[in-house]
Amino acid sequence: MLTPAITAQPVLEFAADVRDGLTKPQKELLSKYLYDDVGSALFEVISVLPEYGLTRADERVLQRNGYDIVERLSLPLVVAELGSGSGKKTRWLLKALARRQHTAYCPIEISPTALAMCKRELGDMDSISIVGFEREYLDGLAEVAARRKSNQHLLVLFLGSTIGNFDRPAGMQFLRDIRGTLLPGDSLLLGTDLLKPIPQLLEAYADPLGVTAAFNKNLLARINHDLGADFELPYFEHVARFNNQARSVEMHLMSKREQTVTIPGAGFSVRFVEGETIWTESSHKYSKDEVFQMAGDSGFRCEAQWIDTEWPFAESLLVAH
Ligand SMILES: C[S@@+](CC[C@H](N)C(=O)[O-])C[C@H]1O[C@@H](n2cnc3c(N)ncnc32)[C@H](O)[C@@H]1O
């Protein structure tokens, strides 16, 4: 079941964000716009690429420790997942929960395609009722929190290191905002990709097959499609860079020549010099101790942490106090 659709990203808002981002000195586009129909489908392919170990690591942690995680939770509870994507990994937690309760599971997604995938992926589980929210993260979470019954706790899932798409201060603010919608005793299961050798990280975001490049360039195709722009995709190149100071992998789209692009739906044209880039996404990387610090600074206590050692990745259970 889905909540009545509110168009999560009206075209006008998209146009305003594109104009705002492409008129900055370092041109940028918000990473949330990567996830249209094509982008959400391409992300699923990225998650099975040999170079992108992150999703498999997260899934291993959930598969191996699902029962341990669930044992630590106060019941009954409602599960809200921020940016669920296809929800494939979440099955392990919902399966572990099935021993203890029937669960209302609320995926919150900006992408209707991802939400539909999630419903298909988990729709065969008798132990859950799926109520999807086509919303931005915090809007959806506020709705789930408002609907829960007085005896129910809330478990928020923010898996796949999606928090890494925020820079560190914004990530901290986001954790505080989540905490602000929770009550003492509610929890947040937070996935964070851990720092690893830079060549390994760069390969994960610039795979030789070019799937991540297609995922990135699709953002320009989306602007062409939704705002009538004339980006010529062959003249842009996908680039992944490690930012040492921010401890993040950045994705950019680099202009291969001097060119001017017109974006009628946003009412402007934009000029690129050769080699200039549009910054489209950052994926920040963490140390496992940093997560304890982040929890403490945002009104949570880190109750437990599970690590995948094959591809260093941490799932941490943060409890609101
Ligand atoms: C990196 S993917 C992760 C998907 C999944 N959680 C996983 O771990 O594989 C991020 C997901 O969050 C969704 N998303 C991005 N920005 C969002 C926002 N502001 N509000 C709601 N969902 C968002 C995207 O559509 C996408 O499915």
The ligand as an SDF file (V2000), in Angstrom:
LIG
                    3D

 27 29  0  0  0  0  0  0  0  0999 V2000
   22.4910    5.2970   -2.2240 C   0  0  0  0  0  0  0  0  0  0  0  0
   20.8310    4.7820   -2.5020 S   0  0  0  0  0  0  0  0  0  0  0  0
   20.7150    3.5460   -1.2180 C   0  0  0  0  0  0  0  0  0  0  0  0
   19.5760    2.5890   -1.3730 C   0  0  0  0  0  0  0  0  0  0  0  0
   19.5020    1.5220   -0.2800 C   0  0  0  0  0  0  0  0  0  0  0  0
   19.2190    2.0980    1.0280 N   0  0  0  0  0  0  0  0  0  0  0  0
   20.7930    0.7500   -0.2080 C   0  0  0  0  0  0  0  0  0  0  0  0
   21.4390    0.7980    0.8450 O   0  0  0  0  0  0  0  0  0  0  0  0
   21.1570    0.0700   -1.1800 O   0  0  0  0  0  0  0  0  0  0  0  0
   19.9070    6.1430   -1.8390 C   0  0  0  0  0  0  0  0  0  0  0  0
   18.3910    5.9970   -1.9440 C   0  0  0  0  0  0  0  0  0  0  0  0
   17.8120    7.1190   -1.2680 O   0  0  0  0  0  0  0  0  0  0  0  0
   16.8170    7.7310   -2.0870 C   0  0  0  0  0  0  0  0  0  0  0  0
   16.8830    9.1770   -1.7890 N   0  0  0  0  0  0  0  0  0  0  0  0
   17.8780   10.0540   -2.1160 C   0  0  0  0  0  0  0  0  0  0  0  0
   17.6250   11.2710   -1.6270 N   0  0  0  0  0  0  0  0  0  0  0  0
   16.4320   11.1870   -0.9680 C   0  0  0  0  0  0  0  0  0  0  0  0
   15.6460   12.1110   -0.2200 C   0  0  0  0  0  0  0  0  0  0  0  0
   16.0470   13.3740   -0.0540 N   0  0  0  0  0  0  0  0  0  0  0  0
   14.5000   11.6690    0.3380 N   0  0  0  0  0  0  0  0  0  0  0  0
   14.0860   10.3810    0.1830 C   0  0  0  0  0  0  0  0  0  0  0  0
   14.7960    9.4420   -0.5110 N   0  0  0  0  0  0  0  0  0  0  0  0
   15.9560    9.8430   -1.0830 C   0  0  0  0  0  0  0  0  0  0  0  0
   17.2030    7.4060   -3.5110 C   0  0  0  0  0  0  0  0  0  0  0  0
   16.0830    7.4060   -4.3690 O   0  0  0  0  0  0  0  0  0  0  0  0
   17.8610    6.0370   -3.3680 C   0  0  0  0  0  0  0  0  0  0  0  0
   16.9520    4.9920   -3.5710 O   0  0  0  0  0  0  0  0  0  0  0  0
  1  2  1  0
  2  3  1  0
  2 10  1  0
  3  4  1  0
  4  5  1  0
  5  6  1  0
  5  7  1  0
  7  8  2  0
  7  9  1  0
 10 11  1  0
 11 12  1  0
 11 26  1  0
 12 13  1  0
 13 14  1  0
 13 24  1  0
 14 15  1  0
 14 23  1  0
 15 16  2  0
 16 17  1  0
 17 18  1  0
 17 23  2  0
 18 19  1  0
 18 20  2  0
 20 21  1  0
 21 22  2  0
 22 23  1  0
 24 25  1  0
 24 26  1  0
 26 27  1  0
M  CHG  2   2   1   9  -1
M  END
$$$$
